[in-house]
Amino acid sequence: KPHLCGSSQGFVERMPHLNNPAVLALCVALCACTALATTTCPPLRHRSGQAIGKIGSFLRSANIPSMKKTAAPAAEECMRLKGGAADAAVVEEISSLMKGEGLSESAVKAFLQAYEALVSGQDGMILESTIEPATGLPSQADLKAADSGKIKGLLEQTVVLKLNGGLGTGMGLEQAKSLLKVKGTDTFLDFIAKQVMSFRKTSGNVKSMFMNSFSTSADTKDALKDYAELISGDWEVVQNKVPKIDQSTLKPAKLPSAPVKEWCPPGHGDLYPSLAGSGVLKKLLDAGIKYMFVSNSDNLGATLDVNLLNYFAESDKSFIMEVAERTEADKKGGHLAVRTSDKHMLLRESAQCADSDEKAFQDTKKHAYFNTNNLWIRLDKLQEVLDKNDGVVPLPMIKNDKTVDPSDGDSAKVYQLETAMGAAIESFENAGAIVVGRERFAPVKTCADLLRVRSDAYVVTEDFRLVLAPECKGIPPTVDLDSKVYKKVSGLDKLLEGGEVPSLKDCSKLSIKGKVVLSPGTIFKGKVALTNPSDDWVTLKAGTYENAEIDVTKA
């Protein structure tokens, strides 16, 4: 009750025997607004910086024998970045380790920002109680047509950058995901190249770039050899890498048998330190490039739109995020929100959602917009943010619990620290968002996504964009594939070994459980669920299946 949330000491005096863990948990929650401190743990804070209390003094004052006997954590010596020789030593170790790998000062500073958030007790969570839904956003559908005479000048000040650092390991790949075939023999990279070349022919010359990782750079260059004009000059910026952090010591993780596994990608928030640290940002600004359009390489609906470019320029916004209306298929992805305290827009990813807030997070009517990861950035304003913040863009830390060796669940537990580039919306003054149609969002993160875009639910436009077929009426079909069978591309290949992708343009939801092979000429309509309870692969005969639940062993 409210009167209990005063002095934690007074509370303990009124309830001296807190031996019940459930009671203790309740007390901690009640006293979180004012309580709680320890010499080995830092003050707990919300991601915004607001203190929510200190834990140790409250716990030490309670009559909890098991707590009094607990040894200090092994990570005590490095729990604070500032204020001790041991802390400085850890920071120096990280800095030296990263510089030894040839990483820039910008990359080091960006990682240390995330590391400081980790050791200061921040968990990166954005609580539902601290935000409100984003409303009243402008819509792409209401934009006026850009003046053709003005567009040429804007294009000369614009660069299109595709994020292309992912290997698609979650889909069982060991090469750039953008090398997957999408339609016929054309890969993601083929589509991207054709989109850029088509745009240059019809609208005007525009600079294009890729942000690759060390793992995708060579493959990408080789795959684009037939599009020589796209890989000349400063055609790429290479993503950084960051050390994994040992959970028991909060120091860089070690795996002598495979040192390469001591490192991990830093998330696409690395766009900013990569641009700054490589010198590419300065080169672009010196060349008169003012506007950058960024999108994922696996989203073939995200092309440079001249009306959006014109709106961005006329709005004088420093940063604009393209958002789309959430559907059932999007409920587990990040959403746009507004921080209650200062009315700044922010992005909340699933990893930043507490379990208790999951229902609200997935409420697509309440939080109506998701981030398409299509971003418009004023490069001169980006430089201002960097100058203001000692060379980094302030981004919330995303903490992922992993093992140092992903293939060995018994290896040391580590934290992989990431940032999201869209989260920069709260770091730019005068940032905004605009609602776009689903035709600008056709990403592939799973084999279910790949099946959806390969099907007739998506069609290819004359300028090589992938857009929803008219029959879908703006809503993509939901595809749910058994993760035990179809998590990897090899499983999807088996599903489609008949050589033809099923028709999904009139299908609202397709669910497949178990080992199923689809025959050529298969058409799904409405809601269809296929199940195979046996351990053997079973072929579904060709035909039209509408609003049906089918056991393929009996069909």
C-alpha positions as CSV (number, residue, x, y, z in Angstrom):
1,K,0.0,0.0,0.0
2,P,1.1,3.6,-0.6
3,H,2.0,4.3,3.1
4,L,4.5,1.5,3.0
5,C,6.6,3.1,0.3
6,G,8.3,5.5,2.6
7,S,11.5,4.7,4.5
8,S,12.8,1.2,3.7
9,Q,14.3,1.1,7.2
10,G,10.9,1.9,8.8
11,F,9.3,-0.7,6.7
12,V,11.7,-3.3,7.9
13,E,11.2,-2.3,11.5
14,R,7.5,-3.0,11.0
15,M,8.2,-6.4,9.3
16,P,11.5,-7.7,10.8
17,H,11.2,-11.3,9.8
18,L,11.3,-11.5,6.0
19,N,12.1,-15.1,5.5
20,N,9.5,-15.8,2.9
21,P,10.9,-15.2,-0.6
22,A,7.5,-14.3,-2.0
23,V,7.0,-11.7,0.8
24,L,10.5,-10.4,0.1
25,A,9.8,-10.0,-3.6
26,L,6.7,-8.1,-2.8
27,C,8.5,-5.8,-0.4
28,V,11.2,-5.0,-2.9
29,A,8.6,-4.1,-5.5
30,L,6.8,-1.9,-3.1
31,C,9.9,-0.1,-2.0
32,A,11.4,0.3,-5.5
33,C,10.5,3.9,-5.7
34,T,12.7,5.0,-2.9
35,A,14.7,2.0,-1.6
36,L,17.6,-0.2,-2.0
37,A,21.5,0.0,-2.0
38,T,24.5,-2.2,-1.8
39,T,28.3,-1.7,-1.9
40,T,28.6,-4.3,-4.6
41,C,25.7,-3.4,-6.8
42,P,25.2,0.0,-8.3
43,P,21.9,2.0,-8.0
44,L,19.2,0.6,-10.2
45,R,18.0,3.0,-12.9
46,H,15.5,3.1,-15.6
47,R,17.0,3.3,-19.1
48,S,16.1,7.0,-19.1
49,G,18.4,7.5,-16.1
50,Q,15.7,7.9,-13.4
51,A,16.9,6.2,-10.2
52,I,14.6,3.6,-8.7
53,G,16.5,2.9,-5.6
54,K,19.3,0.9,-3.9
55,I,19.0,-2.7,-2.8
56,G,21.7,-3.6,-0.3
57,S,20.8,-1.5,2.7
58,F,17.3,-2.8,2.7
59,L,18.3,-6.4,2.3
60,R,21.0,-6.2,4.9
61,S,18.6,-4.7,7.4
62,A,16.1,-7.5,6.9
63,N,16.4,-10.7,9.0
64,I,17.4,-13.0,6.1
65,P,20.2,-15.3,7.2
66,S,20.7,-16.8,3.7
67,M,21.3,-13.3,2.3
68,K,23.8,-12.4,5.0
69,K,25.8,-15.5,4.2
70,T,26.0,-14.9,0.5
71,A,29.4,-14.0,-0.8
72,A,30.1,-10.9,-2.8
73,P,29.9,-11.5,-6.5
74,A,33.0,-12.2,-8.4
75,A,32.4,-9.1,-10.5
76,E,32.5,-6.7,-7.6
77,E,35.8,-5.2,-8.7
78,C,34.4,-4.1,-12.0
79,M,30.8,-3.2,-11.1
80,R,31.5,0.5,-11.6
81,L,33.3,2.1,-14.6
82,K,34.1,5.3,-12.8
83,G,35.9,5.6,-9.5
84,G,38.5,2.9,-9.0
85,A,41.8,1.4,-10.4
86,A,40.1,-1.9,-11.2
87,D,37.4,-0.2,-13.1
88,A,39.9,1.8,-15.2
89,A,41.8,-1.5,-15.8
90,V,38.7,-3.2,-17.3
91,V,38.0,-0.2,-19.5
92,E,41.6,-0.2,-20.7
93,E,41.4,-3.9,-21.4
94,I,38.4,-3.5,-23.5
95,S,39.8,-0.5,-25.3
96,S,43.1,-2.2,-26.0
97,L,41.4,-5.4,-27.2
98,M,39.2,-3.6,-29.7
99,K,42.0,-1.3,-31.0
100,G,44.2,-4.4,-31.4
101,E,41.6,-5.7,-33.8
102,G,41.8,-2.5,-35.9
103,L,38.6,-1.1,-34.6
104,S,38.2,2.7,-34.6
105,E,38.0,5.1,-31.6
106,S,34.3,5.6,-32.5
107,A,33.6,1.9,-32.3
108,V,35.4,1.7,-28.9
109,K,33.4,4.6,-27.4
110,A,30.1,3.3,-28.7
111,F,30.8,-0.1,-27.1
112,L,32.0,1.4,-23.8
113,Q,28.7,3.4,-23.7
114,A,26.8,0.1,-23.8
115,Y,29.2,-1.5,-21.4
116,E,28.7,1.3,-18.9
117,A,24.9,0.8,-19.1
118,L,25.5,-2.9,-18.3
119,V,27.7,-2.5,-15.2
120,S,25.7,0.4,-13.8
121,G,22.8,-2.0,-13.4
122,Q,20.6,-1.0,-16.4
123,D,18.8,-3.9,-18.0
124,G,17.6,-1.9,-21.0
125,M,14.0,-2.5,-20.3
126,I,11.4,0.1,-21.2
127,L,8.4,-0.3,-18.9
128,E,4.9,0.0,-20.1
129,S,4.2,2.5,-17.3
130,T,6.8,4.9,-18.7
131,I,5.4,5.2,-22.2
132,E,2.3,6.0,-24.1
133,P,1.1,5.1,-27.7
134,A,2.3,7.2,-30.6
135,T,-0.6,8.9,-32.3
136,G,-1.3,11.7,-34.8
137,L,1.4,10.7,-37.3
138,P,1.5,12.0,-40.9
139,S,0.9,9.5,-43.6
140,Q,2.7,8.8,-46.9
141,A,-0.7,8.6,-48.6
142,D,-1.3,12.3,-47.9
143,L,2.0,13.5,-49.3
144,K,2.0,15.9,-52.3
145,A,3.8,14.9,-55.4
146,A,7.3,16.1,-55.6
147,D,8.2,18.8,-58.1
148,S,10.3,17.1,-60.8
149,G,12.5,20.1,-61.2
150,K,13.4,20.0,-57.5
151,I,14.0,16.3,-57.3
152,K,17.2,16.3,-59.4
153,G,18.9,18.6,-56.9
154,L,17.7,16.5,-53.9
155,L,19.0,13.3,-55.5
156,E,22.4,14.8,-55.9
157,Q,22.5,15.3,-52.1
158,T,21.2,11.8,-51.3
159,V,22.8,8.4,-50.6
160,V,20.9,5.1,-50.3
161,L,22.5,2.6,-47.9
162,K,21.6,-1.0,-47.6
163,L,22.3,-2.9,-44.3
164,N,23.9,-6.2,-45.5
165,G,25.9,-7.6,-42.6
166,G,23.7,-10.6,-41.7
167,L,24.8,-14.1,-42.4
168,G,21.4,-15.7,-41.9
169,T,22.8,-18.1,-39.3
170,G,19.3,-18.4,-37.8
171,M,18.1,-19.9,-41.1
172,G,21.1,-22.3,-41.2
173,L,23.2,-20.2,-43.6
174,E,26.9,-19.7,-43.6
175,Q,26.9,-16.8,-46.2
176,A,25.3,-13.5,-46.6
177,K,21.5,-13.9,-46.3
178,S,21.1,-11.5,-49.3
179,L,22.5,-14.3,-51.5
180,L,19.2,-16.3,-51.0
181,K,17.1,-16.7,-54.1
182,V,13.8,-14.7,-53.8
183,K,12.0,-15.0,-57.2
184,G,13.2,-17.4,-59.8
185,T,17.0,-17.1,-59.9
186,D,17.2,-13.5,-58.6
187,T,18.7,-13.0,-55.2
188,F,18.1,-10.1,-52.8
189,L,21.3,-8.6,-54.1
190,D,20.1,-8.9,-57.7
191,F,16.9,-7.1,-56.8
192,I,18.7,-4.4,-55.0
193,A,21.1,-3.8,-57.9
194,K,18.2,-3.7,-60.4
195,Q,16.2,-1.3,-58.2
196,V,19.1,1.2,-58.1
197,M,19.8,0.9,-61.8
198,S,16.1,1.3,-62.7
199,F,15.9,4.3,-60.5
200,R,18.9,5.9,-62.1
201,K,17.3,5.5,-65.5
202,T,13.9,6.8,-64.6
203,S,14.4,9.4,-61.9
204,G,18.0,10.5,-61.7
205,N,21.5,9.6,-60.4
206,V,21.8,8.8,-56.8
207,K,24.7,7.4,-54.8
208,S,24.3,3.9,-53.3
209,M,26.3,2.0,-50.6
210,F,26.2,-1.2,-48.6
211,M,27.0,-1.7,-44.9
212,N,28.6,-5.1,-44.9
213,S,30.2,-7.1,-42.1
214,F,33.6,-8.8,-42.3
215,S,31.7,-12.0,-43.1
216,T,29.7,-10.6,-46.0
217,S,32.0,-8.1,-47.7
218,A,33.8,-10.4,-50.1
219,D,30.6,-12.5,-51.0
220,T,28.7,-9.3,-51.7
221,K,31.4,-7.8,-54.0
222,D,31.6,-11.1,-55.9
223,A,27.9,-11.4,-56.3
224,L,27.7,-7.8,-57.6
225,K,30.4,-8.3,-60.2
226,D,27.8,-8.1,-63.0
227,Y,26.8,-4.7,-61.7
228,A,30.2,-3.0,-61.8
229,E,28.8,0.5,-61.3
230,L,27.6,-0.4,-57.9
231,I,30.9,-1.5,-56.5
232,S,33.1,1.3,-57.6
233,G,34.6,4.0,-55.3
234,D,33.4,4.2,-51.7
235,W,30.7,1.5,-52.2
236,E,30.7,0.0,-48.7
237,V,31.2,0.7,-45.0
238,V,32.2,-2.3,-42.9
239,Q,30.4,-3.1,-39.7
240,N,32.4,-3.3,-36.4
241,K,32.6,-6.2,-34.0
242,V,32.5,-6.1,-30.2
243,P,33.7,-8.4,-27.4
244,K,31.2,-10.7,-25.6
245,I,31.1,-10.0,-21.9
246,D,31.5,-12.9,-19.4
247,Q,28.5,-12.8,-17.1
248,S,30.5,-13.9,-14.0
249,T,33.2,-11.3,-14.2
250,L,31.8,-8.6,-16.5
251,K,35.1,-8.7,-18.4
252,P,35.7,-9.7,-22.0
253,A,34.9,-13.4,-22.5
254,K,37.7,-15.8,-23.3
255,L,37.6,-19.0,-25.5
256,P,41.2,-19.9,-26.3
257,S,40.1,-22.9,-28.4
258,A,38.1,-20.6,-30.8
259,P,39.1,-16.9,-30.3
260,V,36.8,-15.8,-33.1
261,K,33.8,-16.8,-31.0
262,E,34.8,-14.2,-28.3
263,W,33.4,-11.5,-30.7
264,C,29.9,-10.8,-31.9
265,P,28.1,-8.2,-34.1
266,P,27.0,-5.0,-32.3
267,G,23.5,-4.7,-33.9
268,H,22.6,-2.3,-36.7
269,G,23.0,0.6,-34.2
270,D,26.6,0.2,-35.2
271,L,25.7,2.2,-38.4
272,Y,26.6,5.5,-36.6
273,P,30.1,4.6,-35.2
274,S,30.9,2.7,-38.5
275,L,30.1,5.8,-40.6
276,A,32.1,8.1,-38.2
277,G,35.0,5.8,-37.5
278,S,35.6,4.9,-41.1
279,G,35.7,8.5,-42.2
280,V,32.8,7.8,-44.6
281,L,30.5,10.3,-42.9
282,K,33.1,13.1,-43.4
283,K,33.6,12.1,-47.1
284,L,29.8,12.2,-47.7
285,L,29.4,15.6,-46.0
286,D,32.4,17.0,-47.9
287,A,30.8,15.8,-51.2
288,G,27.6,17.7,-50.4
289,I,25.6,14.6,-49.4
290,K,23.0,15.7,-46.9
291,Y,20.3,13.0,-46.9
292,M,20.7,9.3,-46.2
293,F,18.0,6.6,-46.8
294,V,18.8,3.4,-44.9
295,S,17.0,0.1,-45.1
296,N,17.6,-3.7,-44.7
297,S,18.9,-5.7,-47.7
298,D,16.2,-8.3,-47.0
299,N,13.4,-5.7,-47.4
300,L,12.9,-5.4,-51.1
301,G,9.9,-3.1,-50.6
302,A,12.2,-0.3,-49.3
303,T,13.3,1.7,-52.3
304,L,14.1,5.4,-52.6
305,D,10.7,7.2,-52.8
306,V,11.0,10.8,-54.2
307,N,7.9,12.0,-52.5
308,L,9.2,10.8,-49.1
309,L,12.6,12.4,-49.9
310,N,10.9,15.6,-50.8
311,Y,8.8,15.5,-47.6
312,F,12.0,14.8,-45.5
313,A,13.7,17.8,-47.1
314,E,10.8,20.2,-46.7
315,S,10.0,19.1,-43.1
316,D,13.5,20.0,-42.0
317,K,13.4,17.0,-39.7
318,S,16.7,15.6,-38.5
319,F,15.6,12.0,-38.5
320,I,12.4,10.3,-39.8
321,M,11.4,6.7,-39.2
322,E,9.0,5.0,-41.6
323,V,6.4,3.0,-39.5
324,A,3.6,0.8,-40.6
325,E,0.4,-0.3,-39.0
326,R,0.9,-3.5,-36.9
327,T,-1.0,-6.7,-37.7
328,E,-1.1,-10.1,-36.0
329,A,2.1,-11.0,-37.9
330,D,3.9,-8.0,-36.4
331,K,2.9,-8.3,-32.8
332,K,6.3,-9.7,-31.6
333,G,8.4,-7.0,-33.3
334,G,9.4,-3.6,-31.9
335,H,7.0,-0.7,-31.8
336,L,7.0,3.1,-31.7
337,A,6.0,4.8,-28.5
338,V,6.3,8.2,-26.7
339,R,8.1,8.5,-23.4
340,T,5.7,10.0,-20.9
341,S,8.3,12.1,-19.1
342,D,9.5,14.3,-22.0
343,K,7.2,13.3,-24.9
344,H,10.2,12.1,-27.0
345,M,9.5,9.3,-29.5
346,L,11.3,6.1,-28.8
347,L,11.6,2.6,-30.1
348,R,10.9,-0.4,-27.9
349,E,12.2,-3.8,-29.1
350,S,11.0,-7.1,-27.8
351,A,14.2,-7.6,-25.9
352,Q,13.4,-4.4,-24.0
353,C,10.0,-5.6,-22.9
354,A,9.5,-7.0,-19.4
355,D,7.6,-10.3,-19.2
356,S,4.8,-8.6,-17.3
357,D,4.4,-6.1,-20.1
358,E,4.2,-8.6,-22.9
359,K,0.4,-8.4,-23.3
360,A,0.5,-4.7,-23.7
361,F,3.6,-5.0,-26.0
362,Q,1.7,-7.3,-28.4
363,D,-1.5,-5.2,-28.3
364,T,-1.5,-4.0,-31.9
365,K,-4.5,-1.7,-31.3
366,K,-2.8,0.1,-28.4
367,H,0.7,0.3,-29.9
368,A,-0.4,0.6,-33.5
369,Y,2.9,1.2,-35.4
370,F,6.1,-0.8,-35.9
371,N,9.4,0.3,-37.1
372,T,10.1,-0.8,-40.7
373,N,13.8,0.0,-40.2
374,N,13.5,2.3,-43.2
375,L,15.2,5.5,-41.9
376,W,15.8,9.0,-43.3
377,I,18.8,10.7,-41.7
378,R,20.2,14.2,-42.1
379,L,23.9,13.6,-42.1
380,D,24.8,17.1,-41.0
381,K,22.5,16.6,-38.0
382,L,24.1,13.2,-37.3
383,Q,27.4,15.0,-37.1
384,E,25.9,17.5,-34.6
385,V,24.7,14.6,-32.4
386,L,28.2,13.0,-32.5
387,D,29.9,16.4,-31.7
388,K,27.5,16.9,-28.8
389,N,28.1,13.5,-27.3
390,D,31.8,12.9,-27.5
391,G,31.7,11.1,-30.8
392,V,28.8,8.7,-30.1
393,V,25.1,8.6,-30.7
394,P,23.4,7.8,-27.3
395,L,21.5,4.6,-27.8
396,P,19.8,2.3,-25.2
397,M,21.7,-1.0,-24.6
398,I,20.1,-4.3,-25.6
399,K,21.4,-7.2,-23.5
400,N,21.2,-10.7,-24.8
401,D,22.0,-13.7,-22.7
402,K,24.1,-16.2,-24.7
403,T,26.9,-18.7,-24.3
404,V,30.4,-17.8,-25.5
405,D,30.3,-20.8,-27.9
406,P,26.8,-20.8,-29.5
407,S,27.1,-24.5,-30.4
408,D,27.9,-25.4,-26.8
409,G,25.1,-24.7,-24.3
410,D,27.4,-25.6,-21.4
411,S,30.1,-23.1,-22.3
412,A,30.5,-19.8,-20.3
413,K,27.5,-17.6,-20.1
414,V,28.0,-14.2,-21.7
415,Y,26.2,-11.0,-22.5
416,Q,26.1,-9.8,-26.1
417,L,25.5,-6.1,-26.1
418,E,23.7,-4.6,-29.1
419,T,22.0,-1.4,-30.1
420,A,19.3,-0.7,-32.6
421,M,19.8,2.1,-35.2
422,G,16.1,3.1,-35.0
423,A,16.5,3.9,-31.3
424,A,18.4,7.0,-32.4
425,I,15.0,8.6,-32.9
426,E,15.2,9.7,-29.2
427,S,18.7,11.2,-29.7
428,F,18.0,13.5,-32.5
429,E,16.2,16.8,-31.9
430,N,13.2,17.5,-34.1
431,A,12.9,13.8,-35.1
432,G,9.7,12.3,-36.4
433,A,7.9,9.4,-37.9
434,I,5.6,8.8,-40.9
435,V,3.1,6.0,-41.6
436,V,3.8,4.1,-44.9
437,G,2.0,1.4,-46.7
438,R,2.8,-2.3,-46.3
439,E,4.3,-2.2,-49.8
440,R,7.4,-0.7,-48.3
441,F,7.9,-3.6,-45.9
442,A,8.6,-7.1,-47.1
443,P,11.4,-8.4,-44.9
444,V,12.7,-12.0,-44.6
445,K,13.9,-13.0,-41.1
446,T,12.7,-16.6,-41.1
447,C,11.9,-19.4,-43.6
448,A,8.2,-18.6,-43.1
449,D,9.0,-15.1,-44.4
450,L,10.9,-16.5,-47.3
451,L,8.0,-18.8,-48.3
452,R,5.6,-15.8,-48.1
453,V,7.7,-13.5,-50.4
454,R,8.5,-16.4,-52.8
455,S,4.7,-17.0,-53.2
456,D,2.2,-15.1,-55.4
457,A,1.3,-13.1,-52.3
458,Y,4.1,-10.8,-53.5
459,V,4.5,-9.5,-57.0
460,V,7.4,-7.7,-58.7
461,T,6.8,-4.2,-60.0
462,E,8.4,-2.7,-63.1
463,D,11.0,-1.0,-60.9
464,F,11.8,-4.3,-59.2
465,R,10.1,-3.7,-55.9
466,L,8.3,-6.6,-54.1
467,V,4.8,-5.5,-53.2
468,L,1.7,-7.3,-51.9
469,A,-0.6,-8.7,-54.5
470,P,-3.9,-6.9,-54.8
471,E,-5.8,-10.0,-53.5
472,C,-4.1,-9.5,-50.1
473,K,-5.8,-6.1,-49.6
474,G,-2.8,-4.7,-47.9
475,I,-2.4,-7.5,-45.3
476,P,0.3,-10.2,-45.8
477,P,-0.7,-13.8,-45.1
478,T,0.4,-15.2,-41.8
479,V,2.7,-18.2,-42.3
480,D,3.5,-20.4,-39.3
481,L,6.0,-23.2,-40.0
482,D,7.1,-25.9,-37.5
483,S,10.4,-24.5,-36.1
484,K,11.7,-28.0,-35.5
485,V,11.4,-28.9,-39.2
486,Y,11.6,-25.6,-41.1
487,K,13.9,-23.4,-39.1
488,K,16.6,-23.9,-41.6
489,V,16.5,-23.3,-45.4
490,S,17.2,-27.0,-45.9
491,G,13.8,-27.8,-44.3
492,L,12.1,-25.2,-46.5
493,D,13.8,-26.7,-49.6
494,K,12.3,-30.1,-48.6
495,L,8.8,-28.6,-48.2
496,L,9.1,-27.2,-51.8
497,E,11.1,-30.1,-53.4
498,G,8.2,-30.5,-55.9
499,G,9.7,-27.4,-57.5
500,E,6.7,-25.0,-57.1
501,V,5.7,-22.5,-54.4
502,P,2.1,-22.8,-53.3
503,S,-0.4,-20.0,-54.0
504,L,-1.0,-17.8,-50.9
505,K,-2.5,-14.7,-52.4
506,D,-6.0,-15.6,-51.2
507,C,-4.7,-17.2,-47.9
508,S,-5.0,-15.4,-44.6
509,K,-3.1,-17.9,-42.5
510,L,-1.1,-21.1,-43.3
511,S,0.1,-23.3,-40.5
512,I,2.3,-26.4,-41.1
513,K,3.1,-28.8,-38.3
514,G,5.4,-31.8,-39.0
515,K,7.2,-33.1,-42.1
516,V,5.2,-32.1,-45.2
517,V,6.1,-31.9,-48.9
518,L,3.9,-29.7,-51.1
519,S,3.0,-30.9,-54.6
520,P,3.1,-28.5,-57.6
521,G,-0.3,-26.9,-58.2
522,T,-1.2,-26.5,-54.5
523,I,-3.5,-23.5,-53.7
524,F,-4.3,-22.3,-50.2
525,K,-7.3,-20.0,-49.4
526,G,-8.5,-18.6,-46.1
527,K,-7.1,-20.3,-43.0
528,V,-5.4,-23.7,-43.6
529,A,-3.6,-25.9,-41.1
530,L,-1.6,-28.9,-42.1
531,T,-0.4,-31.5,-39.6
532,N,1.7,-34.6,-39.9
533,P,1.9,-36.6,-36.6
534,S,4.2,-39.2,-38.1
535,D,8.0,-39.0,-38.2
536,D,8.1,-39.6,-42.0
537,W,7.8,-37.0,-44.8
538,V,4.4,-37.1,-46.3
539,T,3.4,-35.4,-49.6
540,L,0.2,-33.4,-49.8
541,K,-1.4,-34.0,-53.2
542,A,-2.1,-31.0,-55.5
543,G,-5.4,-29.2,-55.1
544,T,-7.2,-26.2,-53.6
545,Y,-7.5,-26.2,-49.8
546,E,-9.8,-23.6,-48.3
547,N,-10.5,-23.0,-44.6
548,A,-9.5,-26.5,-43.6
549,E,-7.6,-28.5,-41.0
550,I,-5.9,-31.4,-42.7
551,D,-4.0,-34.4,-41.3
552,V,-1.8,-35.1,-44.4
553,T,-1.4,-38.8,-43.4
554,K,-5.2,-39.2,-44.1
555,A,-5.6,-36.7,-47.0
